[in-house]
Amino acid sequence: MPDCRKIIEKARSLELAGNYKSACEVRYEGFRELYDALPADDEVDLDWADDDQRAAIELANYSAIDHFLIGDWEMAAAIFELVLEIDPEDHLEATVRLAYTYLALGEYDSFDDIINDISDKLPDRQVLMLWSEWRRGGVLPEGNLVRFRTRFAPWFGEFTAAEHPVDDAYLADIDSDKPSQAALARELWLQTEHLWSAFGDFIEELKK
């Protein structure tokens, strides 16, 4: 198995130097080494408590996120699925991003299989439920919409805002020990913004 922690640190150094593309390439090549090192015919449940095995889970998840962010939905889904195979307890909440990816792919049966694994306390679930119905039938269910608008008001406000500035105030807030809900809402928007660039009709409907 490759030294996944070392690979993660190398990629992070490249990112800090502003070379995001090279960082993604380092993570993907590391993931490929990891994948080749895993047994082909046996299920592998890595131990989160073991530093090296936890790093392997993290590396796979980081590479999946890289593909998710550039809209390579099929590769992202495949790697997220592997993350859940090697980490069934889902310490990194790969299920959430996999659900977004399934909807982007239009794989609704796969989405239905995992949506109930996502807590209804997460704003992601409300976004996913609304987007799922919009993708399938072009409607936003009133009950889900009201729940999103009331129980997750900062997130609803962020998703319907005209601008989402990554300014000094936001950066200080999100990096603090206890980020505000407004900062967390903007963080979720930024993590999913590429989706709404590709499927902007959903956001336009939310704003009506």
Solvent accessible surface area in square Angstrom, and as a share of the most:
residue,aa,sasa,rsa
1,M,120,0.54
2,P,24,0.15
3,D,86,0.45
4,C,5,0.03
5,R,76,0.28
6,K,140,0.59
7,I,27,0.13
8,I,4,0.02
9,E,87,0.39
10,K,118,0.50
11,A,0,0.00
12,R,110,0.40
13,S,69,0.44
14,L,44,0.22
15,E,65,0.29
16,L,152,0.76
17,A,83,0.65
18,G,66,0.64
19,N,66,0.34
20,Y,93,0.35
21,K,151,0.64
22,S,31,0.20
23,A,0,0.00
24,C,25,0.15
25,E,88,0.39
26,V,28,0.16
27,R,17,0.06
28,Y,54,0.20
29,E,93,0.42
30,G,1,0.01
31,F,14,0.06
32,R,125,0.46
33,E,96,0.43
34,L,0,0.00
35,Y,125,0.48
36,D,115,0.60
37,A,50,0.38
38,L,21,0.11
39,P,71,0.45
40,A,105,0.81
41,D,138,0.72
42,D,97,0.50
43,E,176,0.79
44,V,29,0.16
45,D,104,0.54
46,L,17,0.08
47,D,74,0.38
48,W,65,0.23
49,A,85,0.66
50,D,54,0.28
51,D,91,0.47
52,D,102,0.53
53,Q,55,0.24
54,R,57,0.21
55,A,0,0.00
56,A,0,0.00
57,I,0,0.00
58,E,26,0.11
59,L,0,0.00
60,A,0,0.00
61,N,7,0.04
62,Y,76,0.29
63,S,0,0.00
64,A,0,0.00
65,I,31,0.16
66,D,9,0.05
67,H,21,0.09
68,F,4,0.02
69,L,65,0.32
70,I,125,0.64
71,G,27,0.26
72,D,55,0.29
73,W,40,0.14
74,E,129,0.58
75,M,66,0.29
76,A,0,0.00
77,A,7,0.05
78,A,52,0.41
79,I,3,0.01
80,F,0,0.00
81,E,66,0.30
82,L,23,0.11
83,V,1,0.00
84,L,38,0.19
85,E,110,0.49
86,I,3,0.01
87,D,3,0.02
88,P,81,0.51
89,E,138,0.62
90,D,29,0.15
91,H,75,0.34
92,L,48,0.24
93,E,89,0.40
94,A,0,0.00
95,T,12,0.07
96,V,15,0.09
97,R,56,0.21
98,L,3,0.02
99,A,0,0.00
100,Y,3,0.01
101,T,0,0.00
102,Y,14,0.05
103,L,0,0.00
104,A,9,0.07
105,L,48,0.24
106,G,27,0.26
107,E,74,0.33
108,Y,59,0.22
109,D,116,0.60
110,S,35,0.23
111,F,3,0.01
112,D,65,0.34
113,D,115,0.60
114,I,24,0.12
115,I,13,0.06
116,N,121,0.62
117,D,107,0.56
118,I,6,0.03
119,S,54,0.35
120,D,74,0.38
121,K,161,0.68
122,L,49,0.24
123,P,17,0.11
124,D,17,0.09
125,R,42,0.15
126,Q,5,0.02
127,V,1,0.01
128,L,0,0.00
129,M,52,0.23
130,L,0,0.00
131,W,0,0.00
132,S,3,0.02
133,E,62,0.28
134,W,43,0.15
135,R,75,0.27
136,R,97,0.36
137,G,54,0.51
138,G,39,0.37
139,V,88,0.51
140,L,27,0.13
141,P,38,0.24
142,E,115,0.52
143,G,45,0.43
144,N,27,0.14
145,L,23,0.12
146,V,61,0.35
147,R,91,0.33
148,F,0,0.00
149,R,97,0.35
150,T,87,0.50
151,R,134,0.49
152,F,14,0.06
153,A,51,0.40
154,P,44,0.28
155,W,21,0.07
156,F,33,0.14
157,G,37,0.36
158,E,13,0.06
159,F,0,0.00
160,T,33,0.19
161,A,32,0.25
162,A,98,0.76
163,E,128,0.58
164,H,32,0.14
165,P,58,0.37
166,V,81,0.47
167,D,63,0.32
168,D,118,0.61
169,A,76,0.59
170,Y,21,0.08
171,L,79,0.39
172,A,71,0.55
173,D,43,0.23
174,I,30,0.15
175,D,115,0.60
176,S,51,0.33
177,D,147,0.76
178,K,182,0.77
179,P,40,0.25
180,S,46,0.29
181,Q,107,0.47
182,A,65,0.51
183,A,5,0.04
184,L,65,0.32
185,A,0,0.00
186,R,48,0.18
187,E,55,0.25
188,L,13,0.07
189,W,18,0.06
190,L,53,0.26
191,Q,69,0.31
192,T,3,0.02
193,E,70,0.31
194,H,39,0.18
195,L,0,0.00
196,W,13,0.05
197,S,95,0.61
198,A,64,0.50
199,F,37,0.15
200,G,28,0.27
201,D,82,0.42
202,F,0,0.00
203,I,9,0.05
204,E,99,0.44
205,E,47,0.21
206,L,6,0.03
207,K,90,0.38
208,K,185,0.78
